[in-house]
Amino acid sequence: MSGGRLFVVRHGETEWSRAGRHTGRTDVPLVAEGRAQAAAVGGLLAGVGFALVLTSPLVRAASTAALAGFGAAEPTDDLAEWDYGDFEGLTTEEIRAARPGWTLWTDGVVGGETAGEVGRRADRVIERARAADGDTLAFSHGHLLRVLAARWVGLPAAGGRLHALGPGSLSVLGWEREAPVVERWNQPAPATPR
């Protein structure tokens, strides 16, 4: 085995994630349900020790970390969401009105990051996690974490298309002997009473 596991949490729900809007660098806050998801994911992490705790510097991820009980998480730009450039704030349907059949994974964005650039950021997070003396916890965003999972198991960044990920979910990237594997994926936090 090479290093510990990498626990990853997608931030809780926001108005933009609820509406299906591409939310890259726009700093939108969590909605009430997103705050509840963040607190609930903290329950899934209770009792797990981490050698390293990281977060995207964007408020939706940093707030999720704090509400889950990890307010001292280290911010790193490597965990920021994909820069969607000209497609920021648009839904897939809106983009496809001008570019029929468009997908992020195969067509990319105009004026933002390429999949390869996002993959290189994910690789740096993986390097830090594998060098840590124990398990790592990272709070981030849907597309970035999907790329990170693909890179963890040796797929190209576009392999993230194979890993759907809901808001407020917990996933674990680990090992089977010396092979990197996805141990658990897209586990929702337990529902909280309203």
N, C-alpha and C positions, 0 to 999 in steps of 0.2 A: 504494500500500500504506500502511496506517495502523499503524505499529508492527511489532514482530517477531512471531514465532510464539509460541504458548503450548503448551509441552510439559506434559502432565498424566500423573501416575502414581497409579493406585489402589493403596492400601496392600496389602501381602501378606496372605495368609490368616490368619484367626484361628479359634478354636473356634466363635465365633458366626457368622462368615461361612460356615464349612463347614456349619453346621447350618441355615442359612437364617434365622437370627434377626435381626430388625431391630435393628441396632447403631448407635444415634445417638450419645448422649452418654456411654454406659457405656464406660469406658476399659479395653478388653480388649487384652492383648498379642498379638503375633504368635506363631504356632506355628512349629515348626522349618521346615516347608515355606514358610511366609510369610517367614521370615528368608532362606531360600535364594532365594525369588522376588525379594526386595528387593535382595540382592547381585547377582543376575543382571540385574536391570533397570539397575543401575549400569553394567554392560557395554554395554548399548544406548545409554547416555548418554555413554560415554567419548569424549572429544575434542570434545564440543559445548560451546561457551562460552555462559554465561548472564549477562545483565545483572541479573537478579533471580531469586532462588530463595526460594520460599515453602512453608510447610507448615501443615497443620492442627496445632493444639497437642495433639491427642489422640495417645496413645503409639503406636498402631498406624501412624499416618501419619509421626510424627516419627521413629520407629524405622526405618521404610522409607527415609526420607530419609537418615538416618545410615548405614545399611547399604549404600545405593546410592552413598555417597561424598559426601553433601551435608549433613553434620551441622551446618553453620553456617546452614542454611535459617532464614529468618525466620518465626516462628509468627504466624499470623493467625486470629482467630476466624471470619473470613469463609469459611475453608476447612473449618470443622468440619462434620461430617455433619448431615443433616436431624435436627431434634429431633422424634422420633417420639412424644413425650408418653406417653399411656397404652398405646401399642402397643410401647414399648421392650421388647426381649427376646423378643417374640412372633414366631412364623413367620406367613407369609401364611395357611397352613391354619388356624392357631389363631384368627386374626382373622376369617377367613371362617366359622368355626363360629358366631360370633355375628352376623356381617354378611355374608351370602352375596353372592358376586360382588364383594367389596371389592377395589379397587386403590388404591394410594397416589396414583397420578396423577390419578384422577378423584374419589375420595372423601376423600382427605386423612386426617388423623389427629385424634384427640381429645386435647386438652391439649398439643399441640405446635405446630410451625410450619406455616404454609400454604405451598403451592407458591410463591405470590407473594413471601413473606418469604425463602424460600430463593433465589428468582430475584434478589432485590435484593442478597443477599450475593454471588451469582455475578457480578452486574453490577459490583460494586465490584472484584472480582478482575480482571475483564476490563478495566476502566478502568486499573488499575495496570499490567497487562501491555501494553496499547496505548500507555501513556505511557512505558514503559521504553525505554531506548536499546539495544535488541537483544532477543534471545529471553528468555522467562521460563519457569521450571520450577516446577510446583506439585505437591505431594504431598497427596492428599486421599482421599476416600471415594466409594464407588460412586454413590449417588444424587446427592450434591452435584456430582460431576463430570459426570454425565449432564445435570443441569440446566445446568451451565456450558457444555457443548457446545451445548445447544439455544439458550441465550442468545447464544453466540458467533455463530451463524448467523442470529440474528434471530427464532427461534421463541419462543413462550411457555415458561415454565418446565416446564409439563406435556409439552412436546415431548421432554423427557428420556426419556420412555418408549420412544422410537425408537432409543435408543443403549444396547444391552446392554454391560456392562463387567465383565470378570473380575478377580479379585484379582491383584495384582502385574503389571498390564498398563500399557503405555505408549501414549499417544495424542498426536497433534499437531494442534493447531488453527492454521490458517494463512490464507494468502491466495491467491486467483487474481486477479491484477491488484489491483483495489481491493475485491473481494468477499471477505468472510470465508467460509472453507470448512473442512471437516474433511479434513485431508490424510491422516491415518492414524488408525485407531481400533482399540482393544482388541488391540494387539499383545502377545502373551504374551512374557515374558522367556524366553530359552532354558532348556531343562531342564538341571538340574544333576545330576551323578551322585550317587547315594545311597551 
